[in-house]
Amino acid sequence: MTFLKNKKIKNLILIFFGISFVILIIVISNSSCGIRHISILNDINNYEKSEDPEFCEELLEKIDLFNEQCSPKVEILDCG
């Protein structure tokens, strides 16, 4: 009887660590440069449709931060 309890506890621990590992991978991939690059390109397309100056300023800040941390570099927009 105690053997089955120990086996269940070991399985629960393995499942917990497996789920934790998957969550860690997802968090790391969400902050990756590739995903941020795609997000910025999507934002640029949205800006070109709306031409909202406030959105452009926010987008410029994202682009500057991206260009400091990642490559390829994204061309700076002209908000004027």
PyMOL commands that set and color helices and strands:
alter all, ss='L'
color gray80, all
select helices_A, chain A and resi 2-30+33-50+53-69
alter helices_A, ss='H'
color red, helices_A
deselect
rebuild
show_as cartoon
